């Protein structure tokens, strides 16, 4: 699900300066947004996924065309206002990328109802539903919670990767798995997430309140912790030869690899390890580029051994 998709335009410049013009190569253009990126990642790993997304006016139809050209199955839901455009500038001198993202369109009550009905209809026939990505401005806070409640009597497993306030409202309903990034985990617990111990505490919170039986909290360059009611699994990230370049799409890559391996029947802790490798493979790339399957498999093989901590 992508409530607030983007058309991402990426340009590369030798070095950013504050005066004069910054000449750039490009742009390259692709469809973006959390759920769309997850669908793209699943397909790169050999799986299949349907991206459900909003579609607003001219840019929304351009988004449709980009997804069609890329071969990503998708279902667009018309909204009243224009889909947003985001910009990425990659600087060759530092190797860093700068992602500039506007808030996006507000949804009307009719837009929200149409989107909710489409998501629930499509998800009812799927093994997994990934609720992820940025909300639109002033989206009602229980939107994701209502999706979860609507699918409670189906066999669809829900992976939740959203921020507050959507997350807080959704926590009153149990889902299959919740993924927290560092900022969201800190917002939820009030404690900075700097170590594996901090990540374990964030996962403990989710497990203790009954929001999920499977939790993953990421710890930046350290890796991630995957937790169940029985144990925590600390998963160190692989070393990157050229260091990190852009964290855009890293979380989406993690969720894509995790979801794909779950559909294959991979053990959850091993699926989470592949997810960490996918995030690392994406962090090594510029802009909004995502991993290749070969690089994920290479990094997974190079990952340090993890540690199991009993609860």
N, C-alpha and C positions, 0 to 999 in steps of 0.2 A: 504494500500500500504506500502510495506517495501522495500525501495531501497537498504538498506545496512543491511541485517539481520546478526545474529550471531548464533553460537553454544555456549551457555553459560555453562561453567563448574564451579560448586560451591563446595567449600571445607570449612570445619569448623575446626578451630584450637583453643586450649585452650587460648593461648596468643601468639601474634606475638613478636618475638625478632629479633634483628639485627645480632646476631651471632649464628653460628651453624645451625641446621636444624629445621624448623617449621613442626612438625608432624601434620597431618590433617586427618580427616575422610572424606570419599567420594572418588571421586567426584560424585555429581549428575549432570546430563547433560540434558539440554532442549533447544529447539529452542527459539531464542530471536530476538529482534528488535521491534521497535515501533508498526508497524502494526500487527505483529504476536501477540504481547502482547495484543493489543486491541481486536483482534479476540478471543484470549483465554478468556479475561475478559467478552466479550459479551456472549460467550457460557456458562461461569460459572453462568451468570445471567439468563440463559434459552433462550437466543436468538440464531440466526444463523448468521454466517459471513464467508466470503471467504477471505483468506489471499493471496494476490498477492505479490510475492517476487522474488528477483533475486536468482540464483542458480549457484554457480561457482565450477566446478571441483569436487574433492572427498568430500570436506567438504560440498559443496552444496548438494550433493546427500545424505550425512549423515543428513543434515538438513531436507531434504524430508522425510527420514525414521522416524526421531523424530516426525515430524508433523503427519505422518500417524499413528504412534503408539499412539499418544495422541488423535487422532480422530478429528483433526482440518482440515476442508476442505481448500485446498490451490491450488494455481496455480504457479508453478515454471517457471521462465524465465531464460534460459541459458545465462551465460555471460562467457567471455573469461578467467577471472582470478578467483583465489580461494576465496570462501566465508571466512569471518573472524571468528576467535574464540576469545571469551572474557572469562575473569576469575573473579570469585567473591570469596573473602576470608572472611568468617564470624568469628569474634573473640569472643569467649564466655566470656572472662574476662570483656570486655567493652560493649558487645552486639552490637557493630558496625560492619558494613560490608564495604569491600573495593572492588570497581568495577574497573577492569583494562580492558580497551577497546582500541584495536588498530584501526587505521583509516579505514581499509577495502580496497577492491580492487577499482581500477579506471575502469570506464566503457568506452568501445570504442564507437564510433559513431553508429556502428551497434547494440551494446548492448542497448544503449539509445533508439534507434528507435524501437527495438523489445519490450522493456519494455513499452514504451509509447503506442504502439499499443495494447498491451495486457491489460494494465490498462484501457484504454478508451473502449475497447471492452467489458470487464467484467463489468465495472461500469455502462455502458449505460442501463443495465437491473436491476440495484439495486436502492433501495430507497436512500441510503446514501453511500458516498465514504469518507473514512477517509484518508487524506494525512498527514502522520506523520512519525517521526523517523529521524535519522541522514542521511544526504546525503553521497554519496560516494565522495572520494577526487576528486576535479576538475570537479564535475558534472556541466554542464552548468547552469548558474544561473536562467534561465527562464524555467527550466524543469517543475516545478509544475505549473507555470503560463500557460504553453502550455496545460497541462492536463485540467486546468480550462476552458481555451478558447475552447478546443475541445468538452467539455461537456456542453457548454453554452446553446445549443438548446435541451437538454434532460431534463427529470424531476428529475435527480439525484441531491440530495442536498449534498453539499461538506462541510465537517468539516476540517478545516485547522489547523494543529498543527506542524509547522515547524519553523526553525530558519533562520536568515539572512545568506546568501543573497537570499535564496529561498523565504523567506517571503516578502522581499522588492519588488521583481519582481512580486509576486503574488498579492500584494495589489492594483494593477491597475485594477484588476478584482474582481467583487463582488462575495462573496461566502455566504453560509447560516450561517456559524458560524466560528469564529476564537478563538482559545485558545492560550493564552500566558503564559509561565512560567515567573518567576521573572527575570531571566537573559535575556530572549528575550524581555520582556517588557522594561527593562532598556536600552537595546541596541537600541530599537525602539524610545524611548522617551528621552533618555539621563538622566533620573532620576531614582535613586534607588527605588525599590518597597519594602517599609517597612510597609506600612499601607494600610487599605482599601481605604483611600483617594487617595493614589498613584495608586492603582489598578483601581479606578474609572477614574482617569485621563488617564491611558493607554487605557481603553476601550473607553473613549470619543474620543481619537485620531482615533481609528479604525472606529467609527461610523461617525465622522465628515468628514473623507475623502471618505466615501461611500464604504469602503472595505467589510462591512458586516452590517447586522441588528441585529446580536447577537454576543456578545463578552464575553469571560470568561478569567479573569486574576487571577492567583493563587498568594497567599501571604504566602507561606511556611506554618508554623504551625498555622497561624491565620485562614486560610481558603481560600476563593475565593470571587470574585465579578463577578456576571453575570449582563450584561447590555443590554438594548434594547433602541430604540429611545425614549421610554417613561420614563424609570426609571432604576436605579441601584439597585441590590439586593445583600446586604452583607450577606455572608453565613459563619458563624463561624465554624471552625472545631471542632469535638467532642474531648473530653479529652481522652487520652490514658493512661490506668492504668500503664503500664510498660514503657511508653515513646516511642519515635521513635527508630527504629533499622536500617532501610535502606530506602533511598529514591528511590532506583532502582525500576522502574515500577510504581511509584506513579502517575506520569502524565499519563501514558498509562491506568492505572486503572480508573482515572478520566474520560478520553475520552471514555473508554469502557462503563462505567455506563451511561454517558451522552447520547451516541449514542443509547444504548439499550432502555433507557427510552423514547427517542424521537420516536423510532419505535413503542412503545406502545401507543403513543399519550399522554404521560404525559406532563403536563404544563412545559414550559421551566424552570421556576424558581425552580420547584420541581425536575425536572430532574437534574438540576445543584446541588441541595442539595444532592441528592443521589450520584452524582459524587464526591462531597467533602467527603462523608462518605466512598466511595470506596477507594479513595486515602489514607485516614486515616487508613483504615483497612490494606492496603498494607504496609504503612510506619511502622506499628507495627511488621512486619515480617522480618526475616533475608534474606539477599541476594536478589535473583530475585523472591522470592515467591510472589504470588498474593492472594488477598482477597478470602474469601468464601462468598457465597451469604448470609448465615445466619449472618455473622459478619457485613456485609454492612447494612443489615436491622436493626440489633441491634444498630449500631452506628448512623444510621439515626434517630432512635427513641430517641436517647440520645443527639442529637445535640441541642445547645442553639438556641433560636429563632433568626432569622435573622432580618435585617432592610432594609426597602425600602426607597430609596432616589430618589425623583422625579428629572428629568432632567430639 
